[in-house]
């Protein structure tokens, strides 16, 4: 009888433990579902959360930092076990960090690096923004034979990604005496915005030999504007290596792109969240490497896991 009672108690405990494990919830606050790379990141993260038996709840800040701060507060009030944050404004994260810290909830930044020091219980998973800009411009400069005029399409200026990629792009151009920046404007990561910006540049008549875009969506927008103007001479490069970006490289319409591993970032963010939930020690900064995609090697990236 005692054995049966002990067995029943053990089974009940195991069932409770199993339910508790499955009930662990991770709030995922993303900057903007409409951005192509963020859409890919979201899909990959949802798959990884399921693999880790974590219940993921996704919210869209729609590019609004105030809305995102409210969403993080809502997660905390709901009692989530961890928060993964892709910030709208990498300089405006301190209130969200303080709120998570006060509640004792692990906070993991993904894809966009916060511009403040991270304390214990917080981590970043992503790529080095400056390195991405440097790799893009060095590869593009080589295609230009290290001479000519470059126009830069910048992402949203509230993002560390946009500022660091642009800074690195300008630093590479400054190395070469026969190269210079002739135009620089934000298109807010968006394809349609880039069409308008590049169309305006073409109307202004400024001689441009190449366009370096902070992401693939803006690079594609630039290509669309050039096609509309019947211009096939200007080289265009992007960053992200999205499925659309790879297709444009394959067709020869985009000169190159820099592969930013959405799958690696999504997987890494969830694994760091799981480790923090399990009270394990993690690295504060977890870097996911970039790779250059060209017409010569695009085949390697056609099935790189960047599914939507």
SULPE-V972338 format. One record per backbone hydrogen bond with DSSP energy under -0.5 kcal/mol. NH is the residue of the N-H (numbers start at 1). CO is the residue of the C=O. If there is no record, write none. Layout:
NH_CO + NH_CO
//
This chain:
5_1 + 6_2 + 7_3 + 8_4 + 9_5 + 10_6 + 11_7 + 12_8 + 13_9 + 14_10 + 15_11 + 16_12 + 17_13 + 18_14 + 19_15 + 20_16 + 21_17 + 22_18 + 23_19 + 24_21 + 26_55 + 27_25 + 27_82 + 28_57 + 29_27 + 29_84 + 30_28 + 30_59 + 35_32 + 39_35 + 40_36 + 41_37 + 42_38 + 43_39 + 44_40 + 45_41 + 46_42 + 47_43 + 48_44 + 49_45 + 50_46 + 51_47 + 52_48 + 53_50 + 54_49 + 55_24 + 56_54 + 57_26 + 59_28 + 61_30 + 61_59 + 63_31 + 64_61 + 65_63 + 68_64 + 69_65 + 70_66 + 71_67 + 72_68 + 73_69 + 74_70 + 75_71 + 76_72 + 77_73 + 78_74 + 79_75 + 79_76 + 80_75 + 81_25 + 82_25 + 83_106 + 84_27 + 85_83 + 85_108 + 86_29 + 87_85 + 90_88 + 90_158 + 91_158 + 92_89 + 97_93 + 98_94 + 99_95 + 100_96 + 101_97 + 102_98 + 103_99 + 104_100 + 104_101 + 105_100 + 106_81 + 106_104 + 107_121 + 108_83 + 109_107 + 109_123 + 110_85 + 111_125 + 112_110 + 113_111 + 115_90 + 122_119 + 123_107 + 124_284 + 125_109 + 126_286 + 129_127 + 132_128 + 133_129 + 134_130 + 135_131 + 136_132 + 137_133 + 138_134 + 139_135 + 140_136 + 141_137 + 142_138 + 143_139 + 144_140 + 145_142 + 146_141 + 147_144 + 148_178 + 150_180 + 151_210 + 152_183 + 153_151 + 153_212 + 154_152 + 154_185 + 159_156 + 163_159 + 164_160 + 165_161 + 166_162 + 167_163 + 168_164 + 169_165 + 170_166 + 171_167 + 172_168 + 173_169 + 174_170 + 175_171 + 175_172 + 176_172 + 176_173 + 177_175 + 179_176 + 180_148 + 182_150 + 182_180 + 183_150 + 185_152 + 187_154 + 188_154 + 189_154 + 190_187 + 194_190 + 195_191 + 196_192 + 197_193 + 198_194 + 199_195 + 200_196 + 201_197 + 202_198 + 203_199 + 204_200 + 205_201 + 205_202 + 206_201 + 209_149 + 210_149 + 211_235 + 212_151 + 213_211 + 213_237 + 214_153 + 216_239 + 219_215 + 220_216 + 221_217 + 222_218 + 223_219 + 224_220 + 225_221 + 226_222 + 227_223 + 228_224 + 229_225 + 230_227 + 231_226 + 232_230 + 235_209 + 237_211 + 238_256 + 240_258 + 246_242 + 247_243 + 248_244 + 249_245 + 250_246 + 251_247 + 252_248 + 252_249 + 253_248 + 254_248 + 255_236 + 256_236 + 257_293 + 258_238 + 259_257 + 259_291 + 260_240 + 260_258 + 261_259 + 262_260 + 265_261 + 266_262 + 267_263 + 268_264 + 269_265 + 270_266 + 271_267 + 272_268 + 273_269 + 274_270 + 275_271 + 276_272 + 277_273 + 278_274 + 279_276 + 280_275 + 286_124 + 286_284 + 287_285 + 288_126 + 289_287 + 291_259 + 293_257 + 295_255 + 297_294 + 298_294 + 300_297 + 301_298 + 302_298 + 302_299 + 304_301 + 307_305
//
